[in-house]
Amino acid sequence: MRGPDLARTPGPARDPDPEPTGRGCEPGGERLARAALSRAVEPGDEQAGRWLRRYGAVGFLDRLRHTGDDRSSFPGTGAGRLASWRQRAGAARPDHDLDTVHRLGGRFLVPGDTEWPRQLDDLGDARPIGLWVRGPADLRTWALRSVALVGARACTPYGAHTAAELAAGLSRQGWVVVSGAAYGIDGAAHRGALAAGGATVAVLACGVDTAYPRGHDRLIRRVAEQGLVVGELPPDSHPTPSRFILRNRVIAALTRGTVVVEAQHRSGSLVTARAAARLGRHIMGVPGPVTSALSAGVHELLRADATLVTDADEIVELVGDIGQLAPARRGPVLPRDLLARATAHVLEAVPARGPTPTTVIARRAGTTPDDTLVKLYELHSLGFVERHGEGWQLTNTATEASNARRGGA
């Protein structure tokens, strides 16, 4: 697979508030504190993000662990939320979590690491505290040239086929496919990329050591071998409905654009698309039958700000570099389209059945018999008409094949 073209891909914006972290962070420092906080704080908690920005990870964790019931360090934070943070922070075992992910061949990324995808900083205070990652690739490099493919879990065969085809097409053009490893469209997207020998990233709503859904255990293990498995939650964390929704903001922020393939009005994949829109990313939708409830949410996106796409070329035209245009599409070009207007007018006047005299054809064409005869012989030489006695009739020939694309299932 052709890797991401870094020379032509603009780098992410500079972090306006860099934090003192890095691969060489000492034990007990920022990395260890963020590992503990990833267990204490739910993903996307903006209140926690504000205190993290103010105090730093070490300072935030120290205040949770050592200030007892004193709330003066966290003005405006509810007592219940603060109690939950403190309870979880007290029970956190960051060394154990880091050892677990290392035994899996993974790592824990924090802002400031070379591999940290800087576009996640666009999330502001909802930015992940850190990312637990499994897989051999560099996440930052892959995220620079990636597209999210998301959609319904209970998808139709049309949706699954389309998602797999889009993923394979993107992979063949050197793009990374990002999705959530769920049943339906997500799984089809990952499989399409893997089948094409491409790169794919699965963003989980649980620990990266946990296969969810269970039926995708082999798929997630395959993604970890050929691509990347990413999550905000530490090892052995379970998914919840709210975690699925909050996971979607990471998918939207990591990628240059989000494509929705089949979605009902209340689908979680629409949350991903709306998050992408708020972040200034491209939003795309694949149309479906107007009678299908599974395409109703996509059609609503298309009526708003989303762009209609039907194949990988159209996606790349939108998210790729300047000049990467999709091929022009048109209907079939028929031989009669190349005729001069007067000649085509006479051809239209020739009846479909039975030989017809020149005078009748001339009357129908609104021209003289002499001019009509000239055009008829021209049409005869081109194979459009035949002469039978005193009359003319159309030649019975098959229409040439169209150059329009042929669809799938």
PyMOL commands that set and color helices and strands:
alter all, ss='L'
color gray80, all
select helices_A, chain A and resi 30-40+46-66+79-91+94-103+118-126+139-143+157-172+185-195+214-226+241-254+268-278+293-303+312-319+335-338+341-349+358-365+369-381
alter helices_A, ss='H'
color red, helices_A
select strands_A, chain A and resi 107-109+131-134+146-151+176-179+200-204+228-231+257-261+282-286+307-308+356-357+385-388+391-394
alter strands_A, ss='S'
color yellow, strands_A
deselect
rebuild
show_as cartoon
